[in-house]
Amino acid sequence: MRLYEGMFLLDDARCSENFHAATREVHAILEKNQAEVFTAEKWDERKLCYPIKGRSRAVYYLVRFTASAEGLVGIERDGGLNDTILRLLVLRDEQSEKLHKAGLLAVRPGEPGEPIQTLSQRVRAEAPAPAAGRSESGPRRDEGEAEAEAPRGRHRDEYAD
Protein backbone atom coordinates (compact mmCIF):
# COMPACT_ATOMS: atom_id res chain seq x y z
CA MET A 1 0.00 0.00 0.00
CA ARG A 2 1.33 3.40 -1.01
CA LEU A 3 0.32 6.92 -0.05
CA TYR A 4 -1.45 8.96 -2.70
CA GLU A 5 -2.90 12.44 -3.09
CA GLY A 6 -5.97 12.73 -5.25
CA MET A 7 -7.32 16.02 -6.57
CA PHE A 8 -10.94 15.67 -7.59
CA LEU A 9 -12.69 18.37 -9.63
CA LEU A 10 -16.34 18.13 -8.62
CA ASP A 11 -19.34 19.54 -10.48
CA ASP A 12 -20.14 22.85 -8.79
CA ALA A 13 -23.89 22.56 -9.49
CA ARG A 14 -24.12 19.26 -7.62
CA CYS A 15 -21.86 20.54 -4.81
CA SER A 16 -23.97 23.65 -4.33
CA GLU A 17 -27.08 21.49 -3.98
CA ASN A 18 -25.55 19.08 -1.48
CA PHE A 19 -21.78 19.15 -0.88
CA HIS A 20 -21.80 16.19 1.51
CA ALA A 21 -23.57 13.97 -1.02
CA ALA A 22 -20.95 14.85 -3.64
CA THR A 23 -18.07 14.06 -1.29
CA ARG A 24 -19.79 10.83 -0.23
CA GLU A 25 -19.64 9.74 -3.87
CA VAL A 26 -15.86 10.30 -3.88
CA HIS A 27 -15.45 8.40 -0.61
CA ALA A 28 -17.69 5.58 -1.88
CA ILE A 29 -15.44 5.15 -4.93
CA LEU A 30 -12.36 5.08 -2.70
CA GLU A 31 -13.89 2.57 -0.27
CA LYS A 32 -15.13 0.37 -3.13
CA ASN A 33 -11.53 0.06 -4.31
CA GLN A 34 -10.13 -0.70 -0.81
CA ALA A 35 -8.52 2.72 -0.28
CA GLU A 36 -8.04 4.05 3.23
CA VAL A 37 -8.70 7.81 3.46
CA PHE A 38 -6.61 9.89 5.88
CA THR A 39 -7.50 13.48 5.06
CA ALA A 40 -10.06 15.08 2.81
CA GLU A 41 -10.50 18.80 2.41
CA LYS A 42 -12.35 21.20 0.16
CA TRP A 43 -9.89 23.57 -1.43
CA ASP A 44 -11.93 26.08 -3.34
CA GLU A 45 -14.57 26.63 -5.99
CA ARG A 46 -12.98 28.17 -9.06
CA LYS A 47 -13.60 29.06 -12.65
CA LEU A 48 -11.91 26.62 -15.03
CA CYS A 49 -9.54 27.76 -17.77
CA TYR A 50 -11.55 25.79 -20.30
CA PRO A 51 -14.84 23.90 -20.09
CA ILE A 52 -14.71 20.31 -18.84
CA LYS A 53 -17.79 18.21 -19.61
CA GLY A 54 -19.65 21.44 -20.39
CA ARG A 55 -18.91 23.03 -17.00
CA SER A 56 -17.01 26.28 -16.49
CA ARG A 57 -16.67 26.05 -12.67
CA ALA A 58 -15.59 23.24 -10.36
CA VAL A 59 -14.97 22.50 -6.70
CA TYR A 60 -11.43 21.31 -5.96
CA TYR A 61 -11.41 18.47 -3.41
CA LEU A 62 -8.09 17.04 -2.13
CA VAL A 63 -7.95 13.55 -0.61
CA ARG A 64 -4.93 11.73 0.87
CA PHE A 65 -5.26 7.97 0.97
CA THR A 66 -3.49 4.62 0.66
CA ALA A 67 -4.38 2.10 -2.01
CA SER A 68 -2.96 -0.86 -3.89
CA ALA A 69 -1.99 -0.65 -7.56
CA GLU A 70 -5.12 -2.56 -8.57
CA GLY A 71 -7.27 -0.29 -6.43
CA LEU A 72 -5.76 2.79 -8.04
CA VAL A 73 -6.78 1.59 -11.50
CA GLY A 74 -10.33 1.06 -10.22
CA ILE A 75 -10.42 4.52 -8.62
CA GLU A 76 -9.43 6.20 -11.88
CA ARG A 77 -11.92 4.11 -13.88
CA ASP A 78 -14.84 4.71 -11.49
CA GLY A 79 -13.97 8.40 -11.16
CA GLY A 80 -14.03 8.82 -14.93
CA LEU A 81 -17.48 7.22 -15.12
CA ASN A 82 -18.98 9.29 -12.29
CA ASP A 83 -21.06 12.32 -13.32
CA THR A 84 -20.18 14.36 -10.22
CA ILE A 85 -16.41 14.04 -10.77
CA LEU A 86 -15.40 16.17 -13.76
CA ARG A 87 -11.74 15.19 -13.62
CA LEU A 88 -9.30 13.60 -11.20
CA LEU A 89 -5.56 13.43 -10.80
CA VAL A 90 -3.93 10.94 -8.45
CA LEU A 91 -0.24 11.29 -7.58
CA ARG A 92 1.97 9.18 -5.35
CA ASP A 93 3.02 11.12 -2.25
CA GLU A 94 6.68 10.08 -2.06
CA GLN A 95 7.65 12.74 0.50
CA SER A 96 5.07 11.53 3.01
CA GLU A 97 6.10 7.92 2.35
CA LYS A 98 9.71 8.78 3.22
CA LEU A 99 8.64 10.55 6.42
CA HIS A 100 6.43 7.60 7.34
CA LYS A 101 9.26 5.08 6.81
CA ALA A 102 11.57 7.23 8.95
CA GLY A 103 8.99 7.23 11.76
CA LEU A 104 8.35 10.97 11.53
CA LEU A 105 4.85 10.75 10.09
CA ALA A 106 2.00 8.76 11.61
CA VAL A 107 -0.42 7.65 8.95
CA ARG A 108 -2.70 5.74 11.31
CA PRO A 109 -3.60 6.62 14.91
CA GLY A 110 -1.24 5.05 17.43
CA GLU A 111 1.82 5.06 15.15
CA PRO A 112 4.91 7.03 16.16
CA GLY A 113 5.43 10.44 14.58
CA GLU A 114 3.31 13.44 13.76
CA PRO A 115 -0.20 12.60 12.54
CA ILE A 116 -0.82 13.29 8.85
CA GLN A 117 -3.81 15.52 9.70
CA THR A 118 -1.72 17.94 11.76
CA LEU A 119 1.05 17.92 9.15
CA SER A 120 -1.26 19.33 6.45
CA GLN A 121 -2.56 21.96 8.88
CA ARG A 122 1.00 22.97 9.85
CA VAL A 123 2.10 23.30 6.22
CA ARG A 124 -0.82 25.66 5.53
CA ALA A 125 0.02 27.72 8.65
CA GLU A 126 3.71 28.02 7.67
CA ALA A 127 2.94 29.27 4.16
CA PRO A 128 4.36 32.79 3.76
CA ALA A 129 1.83 35.61 3.65
CA PRO A 130 2.15 38.21 0.89
CA ALA A 131 4.04 41.33 1.92
CA ALA A 132 2.07 44.49 2.63
CA GLY A 133 1.61 46.67 -0.42
CA ARG A 134 2.41 43.90 -2.88
CA SER A 135 0.07 41.72 -4.81
CA GLU A 136 0.35 37.94 -4.86
CA SER A 137 1.17 37.96 -8.57
CA GLY A 138 4.52 39.68 -8.04
CA PRO A 139 6.12 43.03 -7.31
CA ARG A 140 4.41 46.23 -8.34
CA ARG A 141 5.92 48.19 -11.17
CA ASP A 142 5.98 51.96 -11.12
CA GLU A 143 4.50 53.58 -14.20
CA GLY A 144 7.74 55.36 -15.08
CA GLU A 145 9.93 52.28 -14.61
CA ALA A 146 11.58 51.08 -17.83
CA GLU A 147 11.45 47.50 -19.03
CA ALA A 148 14.69 45.52 -18.57
CA GLU A 149 14.00 43.24 -21.52
CA ALA A 150 15.76 43.41 -24.89
CA PRO A 151 13.71 44.63 -27.83
CA ARG A 152 11.89 41.91 -29.72
CA GLY A 153 13.44 40.48 -32.87
CA ARG A 154 17.03 40.36 -31.61
CA HIS A 155 18.74 37.99 -29.25
CA ARG A 156 19.68 39.53 -25.91
CA ASP A 157 23.32 38.39 -26.30
CA GLU A 158 23.72 40.84 -29.18
CA TYR A 159 23.35 43.67 -26.68
CA ALA A 160 26.00 42.43 -24.22
CA ASP A 161 29.16 44.58 -24.04
N, C-alpha and C positions, 0 to 999 in steps of 0.2 A: 504494500500500500504506500502510495506516494502522496505528498501534499500538493494540492492544486489551488489556484485562484481562478474563479470563473466570473466573467463580467457578462451579465445578462442584460440586453436591451429589451425592456418590456413595453408593450403597447400602452401609451399614456391614456387612451380612452378607457381601457379596461382597468387600469390602475386608479384612475380618478373615480370610477364607480365603486370599486372595492379593492383597495391595495392588498389587504390580507389574503383575499382569494387569489390574486395574481401571484403573490409570493408563495402561497401554498402549492400552486401548480409547479413552481420551480422546485420546491422541496420534495414534492411527490415524485418528480422525475429523478431527483438525486437519490431518494430512498429506494425507488424501484430498481435502481442500478447499483445498490449496495454501497452508496457513498455515505460517509459520516461527516456531517456539517459541523464546523466549529464556530465560524462567525458568518453573519449575514447582515449587510447594512445597505440601506438606500443611500445612494450617492446624491443624485440630483435628477431633476427633470429638465431636459435640454432640447433645443431645436437641433435637428440633424443637418449635416452638411448637404446631404442628398436624400431623397425619399427612399425608405426601405419598406417594402411591401405596402406601398401607398401611404405611408405615414411620414409626417414631417417632424414629429416630436416623439421622444422616448424617455422612459425612466431607466436610469442606470442603476443596476442592482449587483453588488459585489458579494460573492460567496467564497469562503475558504473551506475546503473539504479534503478528505482523503478518499481515494478510489483505486480500484485495480485497473489495469490496462483494458480489460474487457468491459468493465463498467464505464470507463471513459468514452469508449466507442458508442455505447448505448445512450449515454447522456447527450452526446452531440447529435445522435440520430433522433432521439425523442424531442430534444430541444428544437431541432429544425422542423419537426412536424407539428409542434405546438403553435396555436394561433396567437397566444399571448406573448410568446417570446419572438421578437422580431429578428434578433441575431444574438449569438453568444460566442465568446472567446474564452477558451480554457487554457491556462498556462501552468506549467509545473513551477512550484515555488521552491526553487533550489536553495535560496538563502535561508528560509525557515527550516528546510530539511537539515541543513548543516548545523544550525543552532540547536535543533532537536537532538541530533546525534551527539552533539557536544554536551548535552544536558543543560543547556541554557534556556531552552524553550519547552514549556510543558504543553503538549497538544491536548492531552486528556487530563481531567482533574485527578489529583493525587500524584502526578509525575513530578520529578524535580525540575526546577527552572521556573521562569516567568510564564504565566498562562498566556496563550495566544490572544485572548480577548484584550488583556491589558496592554500587550505589545502594540496592537493596532491603535489603541487609544493614545498611547504614549507617542507614537510616531506622528499622529495628527497634532498633538500638543506641541511637539518640538519643531514643527514646520515653521520656517521663518515668516514673520509678518512683513508685508510691504512697508517700506520706509515712508515716513510722513512726507506728503508733497509729491510723491512719485506714484505713477500708475503701475499696475501689475504687469503691463505689457513692456515696460522698459523705461529708461530715463526720458525725462522731458527734454525737448529740444527748443531752444529759444528761437524766435522767429528770425533774428538776424544772424544766426549761426550758420556758417557755410558747411556744405557737404564735404566729407573727407574722401569721397570716392573719386576714381578717375573717370573722365568723360567716357561715354559709351562709344564703342567702335574701335577702341585701341586697348591693348593689353596694358595693365598697370605697370609692368616691368619697363616699358618704354619711357616711363616718366621718372624712373629712378636715376639719381645722379651719382 
